[in-house]
Amino acid sequence: MPDEDVKLILSLDDNHEFFNTQGMYYKEFPSLFNQIRAFALFIVQKAPESFKEINLLEQQVSELVKNAIKHGNKCVPSKKIKVWYEFNETTYRT
């Protein structure tokens, strides 16, 4: 049984390289659940052809967008999701 006196502390550093959005594409979308696929396709269109050939990319981006709308914004249409993303020939980062 876990020790009830143990606390987990999570510290975020806005200056960490993972949070560097310089040079990335940026787009805001309304929290419209019925538009998830359209939002994902908008993002995927910037991908190199080698990425587009893999149908999993659209599915993965759709899942990220869906989670932001459903769990982050509770499907409130007036709330926006903010997406930073970039592609190069070997990497996709969002």
N, CA, C and O atoms as a DFTB+ gen file, in Angstrom:
376 C
 N C O
     1  1       0.841      -1.172       0.000
     2  2       0.000       0.000       0.000
     3  2       0.894       1.245       0.000
     4  3       1.854       1.318       0.767
     5  1       0.576       2.243      -0.876
     6  2       1.427       3.431      -0.951
     7  2       1.416       4.230       0.345
     8  3       0.418       4.278       1.064
     9  1       2.539       4.847       0.616
    10  2       2.672       5.702       1.791
    11  2       1.861       6.973       1.552
    12  3       2.109       7.686       0.580
    13  1       0.908       7.264       2.413
    14  2       0.029       8.411       2.231
    15  2       0.736       9.739       2.463
    16  3       0.200      10.788       2.106
    17  1       1.919       9.717       3.049
    18  2       2.654      10.947       3.314
    19  2       3.549      11.363       2.145
    20  3       4.166      12.427       2.192
    21  1       3.624      10.546       1.111
    22  2       4.472      10.848      -0.032
    23  2       3.717      11.783      -0.975
    24  3       2.560      11.536      -1.312
    25  1       4.387      12.864      -1.398
    26  2       3.786      13.817      -2.325
    27  2       4.629      13.866      -3.590
    28  3       5.858      13.836      -3.538
    29  1       3.961      13.941      -4.700
    30  2       4.634      14.083      -5.985
    31  2       4.601      15.555      -6.363
    32  3       3.538      16.176      -6.377
    33  1       5.744      16.100      -6.663
    34  2       5.833      17.501      -7.053
    35  2       6.307      17.559      -8.497
    36  3       7.329      16.972      -8.853
    37  1       5.560      18.267      -9.312
    38  2       5.895      18.433     -10.719
    39  2       6.278      19.888     -10.940
    40  3       5.519      20.798     -10.605
    41  1       7.433      20.095     -11.491
    42  2       7.920      21.449     -11.737
    43  2       8.070      21.656     -13.236
    44  3       8.683      20.837     -13.920
    45  1       7.513      22.750     -13.749
    46  2       7.621      23.070     -15.163
    47  2       8.553      24.251     -15.352
    48  3       8.532      25.209     -14.580
    49  1       9.360      24.169     -16.378
    50  2      10.281      25.247     -16.710
    51  2       9.926      25.744     -18.109
    52  3      10.204      25.071     -19.101
    53  1       9.311      26.925     -18.184
    54  2       8.909      27.480     -19.480
    55  2      10.089      27.710     -20.416
    56  3       9.896      27.865     -21.622
    57  1      11.287      27.733     -19.888
    58  2      12.472      27.957     -20.709
    59  2      13.106      26.664     -21.214
    60  3      14.120      26.708     -21.910
    61  1      12.522      25.515     -20.873
    62  2      13.050      24.233     -21.331
    63  2      12.897      24.133     -22.849
    64  3      11.944      24.671     -23.413
    65  1      13.822      23.456     -23.506
    66  2      13.806      23.334     -24.965
    67  2      12.508      22.723     -25.501
    68  3      12.121      23.016     -26.632
    69  1      11.835      21.889     -24.725
    70  2      10.578      21.293     -25.181
    71  2       9.481      22.338     -25.374
    72  3       8.533      22.111     -26.126
    73  1       9.606      23.477     -24.702
    74  2       8.597      24.529     -24.799
    75  2       8.988      25.629     -25.781
    76  3       8.286      26.634     -25.893
    77  1      10.087      25.453     -26.485
    78  2      10.533      26.443     -27.460
    79  2       9.701      26.297     -28.730
    80  3       9.790      25.280     -29.418
    81  1       8.898      27.303     -29.043
    82  2       8.023      27.255     -30.215
    83  2       8.546      28.117     -31.366
    84  3       7.857      28.290     -32.372
    85  1       9.745      28.651     -31.227
    86  2      10.308      29.504     -32.268
    87  2      10.429      28.729     -33.577
    88  3      10.968      27.623     -33.608
    89  1       9.923      29.320     -34.650
    90  2       9.996      28.702     -35.969
    91  2       8.913      27.675     -36.244
    92  3       8.869      27.098     -37.331
    93  1       8.040      27.438     -35.279
    94  2       6.973      26.454     -35.466
    95  2       5.734      27.134     -36.061
    96  3       5.524      28.332     -35.871
    97  1       4.924      26.360     -36.779
    98  2       3.626      26.851     -37.229
    99  2       2.725      26.979     -36.006
   100  3       2.885      26.253     -35.024
   101  1       1.770      27.915     -36.078
   102  2       0.844      28.128     -34.965
   103  2      -0.555      28.304     -35.527
   104  3      -0.752      29.012     -36.514
   105  1      -1.522      27.658     -34.898
   106  2      -2.918      27.791     -35.320
   107  2      -3.816      27.626     -34.110
   108  3      -3.560      26.787     -33.247
   109  1      -4.874      28.432     -34.049
   110  2      -5.907      28.285     -33.022
   111  2      -7.155      27.721     -33.685
   112  3      -7.511      28.106     -34.799
   113  1      -7.811      26.805     -32.987
   114  2      -9.057      26.224     -33.466
   115  2     -10.111      26.347     -32.376
   116  3      -9.785      26.251     -31.193
   117  1     -11.387      26.561     -32.755
   118  2     -12.449      26.522     -31.749
   119  2     -12.661      25.081     -31.298
   120  3     -12.297      24.145     -32.010
   121  1     -13.236      24.908     -30.144
   122  2     -13.458      23.556     -29.607
   123  2     -14.718      22.946     -30.213
   124  3     -15.712      22.734     -29.518
   125  1     -14.669      22.671     -31.489
   126  2     -15.797      22.080     -32.213
   127  2     -15.492      20.615     -32.484
   128  3     -14.677      20.281     -33.345
   129  1     -16.160      19.751     -31.735
   130  2     -15.893      18.316     -31.807
   131  2     -16.131      17.762     -33.210
   132  3     -15.432      16.847     -33.646
   133  1     -17.126      18.321     -33.923
   134  2     -17.455      17.802     -35.251
   135  2     -16.480      18.275     -36.332
   136  3     -16.639      17.914     -37.498
   137  1     -15.482      19.071     -35.970
   138  2     -14.505      19.577     -36.932
   139  2     -13.099      19.010     -36.721
   140  3     -12.139      19.478     -37.334
   141  1     -12.984      18.012     -35.861
   142  2     -11.671      17.463     -35.522
   143  2     -10.901      17.021     -36.762
   144  3      -9.720      17.339     -36.903
   145  1     -11.549      16.302     -37.648
   146  2     -10.847      15.803     -38.842
   147  2     -10.367      16.957     -39.713
   148  3      -9.251      16.912     -40.232
   149  1     -11.185      17.984     -39.882
   150  2     -10.785      19.148     -40.684
   151  2      -9.574      19.843     -40.069
   152  3      -8.663      20.254     -40.787
   153  1      -9.561      19.976     -38.748
   154  2      -8.428      20.610     -38.068
   155  2      -7.158      19.773     -38.260
   156  3      -6.081      20.310     -38.519
   157  1      -7.302      18.457     -38.129
   158  2      -6.150      17.562     -38.298
   159  2      -5.614      17.638     -39.729
   160  3      -4.401      17.678     -39.936
   161  1      -6.505      17.658     -40.703
   162  2      -6.073      17.752     -42.102
   163  2      -5.354      19.071     -42.377
   164  3      -4.402      19.112     -43.156
   165  1      -5.811      20.147     -41.736
   166  2      -5.139      21.438     -41.880
   167  2      -3.686      21.337     -41.424
   168  3      -2.783      21.843     -42.089
   169  1      -3.469      20.685     -40.292
   170  2      -2.117      20.537     -39.749
   171  2      -1.276      19.610     -40.625
   172  3      -0.127      19.920     -40.938
   173  1      -1.844      18.485     -41.014
   174  2      -1.114      17.467     -41.777
   175  2      -0.698      17.979     -43.159
   176  3       0.283      17.495     -43.723
   177  1      -1.428      18.945     -43.708
   178  2      -1.079      19.443     -45.049
   179  2       0.325      20.040     -45.110
   180  3       0.912      20.120     -46.189
   181  1       0.868      20.457     -43.976
   182  2       2.225      21.019     -43.930
   183  2       3.307      19.934     -43.884
   184  3       4.496      20.233     -44.000
   185  1       2.897      18.697     -43.717
   186  2       3.858      17.594     -43.582
   187  2       4.523      17.278     -44.918
   188  3       3.908      17.440     -45.972
   189  1       5.781      16.824     -44.876
   190  2       6.436      16.358     -46.106
   191  2       5.670      15.166     -46.689
   192  3       4.986      14.444     -45.964
   193  1       5.790      14.973     -47.979
   194  2       5.068      13.882     -48.652
   195  2       5.340      12.531     -48.005
   196  3       4.442      11.692     -47.924
   197  1       6.560      12.312     -47.548
   198  2       6.888      11.019     -46.936
   199  2       6.064      10.771     -45.672
   200  3       5.770       9.621     -45.345
   201  1       5.694      11.823     -44.966
   202  2       4.845      11.682     -43.780
   203  2       3.390      11.461     -44.179
   204  3       2.686      10.669     -43.552
   205  1       2.943      12.152     -45.211
   206  2       1.543      12.074     -45.632
   207  2       1.176      10.675     -46.109
   208  3       0.019      10.267     -46.017
   209  1       2.155       9.946     -46.617
   210  2       1.886       8.599     -47.110
   211  2       1.494       7.656     -45.981
   212  3       0.896       6.606     -46.218
   213  1       1.824       8.022     -44.790
   214  2       1.505       7.180     -43.637
   215  2       0.211       7.696     -43.026
   216  3       0.196       8.767     -42.419
   217  1      -0.876       6.944     -43.180
   218  2      -2.180       7.383     -42.690
   219  2      -2.220       7.570     -41.187
   220  3      -3.119       8.236     -40.672
   221  1      -1.275       7.004     -40.483
   222  2      -1.277       7.130     -39.029
   223  2      -1.073       8.564     -38.571
   224  3      -1.521       8.927     -37.483
   225  1      -0.411       9.386     -39.367
   226  2      -0.158      10.768     -38.959
   227  2      -1.471      11.513     -38.742
   228  3      -1.650      12.170     -37.717
   229  1      -2.387      11.414     -39.698
   230  2      -3.683      12.084     -39.536
   231  2      -4.413      11.563     -38.303
   232  3      -5.015      12.338     -37.560
   233  1      -4.362      10.270     -38.090
   234  2      -5.022       9.672     -36.927
   235  2      -4.404      10.187     -35.628
   236  3      -5.126      10.505     -34.683
   237  1      -3.096      10.269     -35.576
   238  2      -2.416      10.738     -34.364
   239  2      -2.723      12.205     -34.085
   240  3      -2.978      12.583     -32.942
   241  1      -2.699      13.028     -35.128
   242  2      -3.013      14.447     -34.949
   243  2      -4.469      14.610     -34.530
   244  3      -4.777      15.431     -33.666
   245  1      -5.363      13.837     -35.134
   246  2      -6.779      13.889     -34.747
   247  2      -6.957      13.559     -33.272
   248  3      -7.753      14.196     -32.583
   249  1      -6.235      12.585     -32.796
   250  2      -6.331      12.187     -31.390
   251  2      -5.848      13.313     -30.470
   252  3      -6.464      13.573     -29.436
   253  1      -4.762      13.975     -30.836
   254  2      -4.269      15.106     -30.039
   255  2      -5.301      16.230     -29.983
   256  3      -5.573      16.784     -28.918
   257  1      -5.873      16.558     -31.144
   258  2      -6.873      17.626     -31.216
   259  2      -8.119      17.234     -30.427
   260  3      -8.670      18.041     -29.678
   261  1      -8.559      15.986     -30.602
   262  2      -9.749      15.511     -29.880
   263  2      -9.551      15.596     -28.376
   264  3     -10.444      16.051     -27.660
   265  1      -8.402      15.168     -27.890
   266  2      -8.141      15.218     -26.445
   267  2      -8.132      16.648     -25.925
   268  3      -8.627      16.913     -24.829
   269  1      -7.577      17.568     -26.698
   270  2      -7.562      18.976     -26.278
   271  2      -8.981      19.531     -26.197
   272  3      -9.318      20.242     -25.251
   273  1      -9.811      19.205     -27.188
   274  2     -11.193      19.696     -27.202
   275  2     -12.018      19.036     -26.107
   276  3     -12.704      19.715     -25.342
   277  1     -11.949      17.717     -26.034
   278  2     -12.808      16.965     -25.113
   279  2     -12.369      17.098     -23.658
   280  3     -13.180      17.430     -22.793
   281  1     -11.113      16.845     -23.389
   282  2     -10.648      16.805     -21.997
   283  2     -10.125      18.156     -21.510
   284  3     -10.325      18.523     -20.352
   285  1      -9.465      18.884     -22.382
   286  2      -8.919      20.179     -21.979
   287  2      -9.969      21.270     -21.920
   288  3     -10.042      22.016     -20.943
   289  1     -10.787      21.366     -22.968
   290  2     -11.769      22.448     -23.059
   291  2     -13.202      21.999     -22.815
   292  3     -14.128      22.801     -22.938
   293  1     -13.396      20.741     -22.475
   294  2     -14.726      20.205     -22.137
   295  2     -15.772      20.497     -23.221
   296  3     -16.948      20.695     -22.916
   297  1     -15.338      20.522     -24.484
   298  2     -16.208      20.736     -25.652
   299  2     -16.941      22.076     -25.623
   300  3     -18.021      22.193     -26.203
   301  1     -16.385      23.077     -24.969
   302  2     -16.984      24.412     -24.935
   303  2     -16.522      25.151     -26.195
   304  3     -15.347      25.502     -26.304
   305  1     -17.442      25.393     -27.160
   306  2     -17.048      25.959     -28.451
   307  2     -16.342      27.313     -28.369
   308  3     -15.533      27.637     -29.238
   309  1     -16.632      28.092     -27.354
   310  2     -15.997      29.413     -27.242
   311  2     -14.530      29.322     -26.818
   312  3     -13.775      30.282     -26.968
   313  1     -14.134      28.162     -26.290
   314  2     -12.732      27.973     -25.911
   315  2     -11.931      27.561     -27.139
   316  3     -12.432      26.844     -28.005
   317  1     -10.708      28.009     -27.207
   318  2      -9.829      27.699     -28.339
   319  2      -8.752      26.708     -27.914
   320  3      -8.306      26.702     -26.767
   321  1      -8.347      25.874     -28.861
   322  2      -7.141      25.083     -28.639
   323  2      -6.038      25.752     -29.453
   324  3      -6.268      26.220     -30.568
   325  1      -4.863      25.788     -28.890
   326  2      -3.713      26.419     -29.532
   327  2      -2.720      25.329     -29.885
   328  3      -2.298      24.550     -29.030
   329  1      -2.356      25.284     -31.154
   330  2      -1.487      24.209     -31.635
   331  2      -0.236      24.807     -32.275
   332  3      -0.323      25.611     -33.203
   333  1       0.914      24.407     -31.770
   334  2       2.200      24.723     -32.388
   335  2       2.709      23.417     -32.979
   336  3       2.657      22.378     -32.321
   337  1       3.199      23.457     -34.210
   338  2       3.671      22.224     -34.834
   339  2       4.740      22.534     -35.872
   340  3       4.802      23.632     -36.425
   341  1       5.578      21.533     -36.119
   342  2       6.601      21.656     -37.155
   343  2       6.908      20.285     -37.727
   344  3       6.744      19.257     -37.070
   345  1       7.353      20.305     -38.961
   346  2       7.780      19.099     -39.654
   347  2       9.136      19.365     -40.280
   348  3       9.434      20.482     -40.703
   349  1       9.945      18.333     -40.331
   350  2      11.090      18.338     -41.230
   351  2      11.107      16.956     -41.866
   352  3      10.145      16.205     -41.703
   353  1      12.128      16.606     -42.561
   354  2      12.118      15.334     -43.301
   355  2      12.095      14.096     -42.405
   356  3      11.738      13.011     -42.865
   357  1      12.467      14.242     -41.148
   358  2      12.521      13.067     -40.271
   359  2      11.697      13.195     -39.000
   360  3      11.511      12.206     -38.291
   361  1      11.195      14.395     -38.691
   362  2      10.584      14.623     -37.386
   363  2       9.287      15.408     -37.500
   364  3       9.149      16.307     -38.329
   365  1       8.337      15.040     -36.640
   366  2       7.113      15.820     -36.452
   367  2       7.055      16.188     -34.984
   368  3       7.231      15.328     -34.121
   369  1       6.813      17.451     -34.692
   370  2       6.748      17.899     -33.301
   371  2       5.526      18.777     -33.124
   372  3       5.295      19.697     -33.909
   373  1       4.742      18.494     -32.093
   374  2       3.573      19.301     -31.772
   375  2       3.516      19.562     -30.291
   376  3       2.596      20.230     -29.817
